[in-house]
Structures are given as structure tokens and as C-alpha cells.
Amino acid sequence: MKKIKNPFNKIPDYNCFGCSPNNQLGLKMEFFEDGEEIVSFWEPVKHFNGYVNVLHGGIQSSLIDEIAYWTVLIKLKTSGVTARLDVRLKKPLYMDKGKIMLRSKLVEVKGRIAMIAVKIFNFEKELCAIANVYYYTYPLDESINNLCYPANYSEFFES
């Protein structure tokens, strides 16, 4: 498993809810490349509570959307925006049981639309949520010029 660096940290005022380490109210997600998949391990924080001791479904959807975005960044080597998010919450994710794991994989690309499958597992590795996320992808030059995608792909990985 290879750690993915966040090259957006060097952008002034970068404050992404999903992946900025500096957003005090954000998710602060980190990512790893594991073969065909992008993986994230994330510890629930109390202010993301939904029902008593259960991770809010909207936060689960945000986690899913964010890892799908990073799948586009790494696997398609460009940027994109969410076009559709289909989420199925199968089991509660309890807040006090430790880290959860997300795994995402690029399934197909049709024209500019990429479909990414995402799964969330609880601390016991039980499947708790599944999603298909559809991203509208941009040409690389537009991603670099308008969407802060790094001109040098190697910025995502340690040298």
C-alpha cells in the first residue's frame, strides 16, 4: 500500500471539507493506493454523530464522495466533479468502535463520465455501505489550468 500525498496543501486558502488537514471541522481524510483500489482509514469524531453513537448518513456520503474524487485524481490522472452519488447504507457505523475503512475502485469510463464503486467497512471489517459514484471528468489541461490539478503527477507520491 502506497501513501498518497495531498499536493493541494500548498494552495493558499485550501480548506476542503473532505481532505484538508487544516479544516478544523472537516473529515481530514488521507489516502493510499492499493493496487487497483484507493483506500482510506478514518476515525469517527463526535461532531459527526447522527443518531446516538451512529455516524451520520450524510457524513458517510461525504466520505464516499471524497474517496471517489481521489480515485479520479489518481487512476484517471485528471480532475472531475460529482455528477451522481448512489449510496446504500446497509448497517450502522458506530462512533465509538474505532477506525472504519473505505475502498474505492474505478469500474468504467464512458466518454467523460467515470463510475467508481465505493465500500465502507466497520472496525470488524463488516460491509456497512456501498455506493456507485459518477464523476464528470475534465481534460488534463483544463484540470491543470482551472482546477489546481498538479502539472506533475509525481506530486501525489513520495519521491
HELIX and SHEET records of a PDB file:
HELIX    1   1 PRO A    7  LYS A   10  5                                   4    
HELIX    2   2 LYS A   46  PHE A   48  5                                   3    
HELIX    3   3 GLY A   57  THR A   71  1                                  15    
HELIX    4   4 VAL A   72  LEU A   76  3                                   5    
HELIX    5   5 LEU A  140  ASN A  146  1                                   7    
HELIX    6   6 TYR A  153  PHE A  156  5                                   4    
SHEET    1   A 7 LYS A   2  ILE A   4  0                                        
SHEET    2   A 7 PHE A  31  ASP A  34 -1                                        
SHEET    3   A 7 GLU A  37  TRP A  42 -1                                        
SHEET    4   A 7 ILE A 100  LYS A 110 -1                                        
SHEET    5   A 7 ILE A 113  PHE A 121 -1                                        
SHEET    6   A 7 LEU A 127  THR A 137 -1                                        
SHEET    7   A 7 GLY A  80  LEU A  89 -1                                        
END                                                                             
